């Protein structure tokens, strides 16, 4: 649908209608849906660093290396279920390949059993660990 034209104030014609000013609505909590937090982003990166890629992800990267983008999309769609998710995964894997070529991404984390760096581990403990629950605790007698 075409964007609406400003109302003319007349009751006939293409832009008929009463002239009003648009209200500025405050942001709603539902506007934040789908926006990742720093903590979630960090934890996912840490898991990717430790666990590496799944076998189907490795297959997708191999297909992308030889230029079979369409086949990579088909493999991803078969594994992930929807076309939209498959396109997103293919784009993610191609960006990983791009980063590998530039040298800013480890070649394959799964074959190199490395522990995350000390600073990453400290940050992970800080972000993952939660304080003990407050309030009523069970009384052991």
C-alpha positions, 0 to 999 in steps of 0.5 A: 500500500502506498504511503498515506498523503497528509490530509487536506482538511477538506471532506472531498477529494483524494486527501480528504479528512480532518488534519491531525498531528501524529502522537509520539507513542512511548516504546513498548516492551514488545518492540525489544522482542528478538533483540539479543543481549550482551550476555546471550551474545557472549555465551553463544560465542563462548559455546561456539569457541569451545564446541566448534561447528556441527557436522551439517554446518561443516558440510555447508561451509565445504559446499560454500568453499566450492561455490555450491551456494544453492546446494548449501541452502538445500542442505541447510533447509533440510536440517533447519526446516524453513527457508528463512532459517536456511538462508540465515544459516547460509549467510552466517556460514559464508560470513564465517568463511570470509572471516577465516580468510581474513584471519580474524576467526579460528580455523576450526575450533572443534579439532583444537581442544583449547580452553577459553582464555583466562579473561574469557573464563572470568567474564563467563563466570561473571556473566553466567553465575547468578547470586544465590536466591534471596528470601525463604530458604528451606530450614534443615533440622 
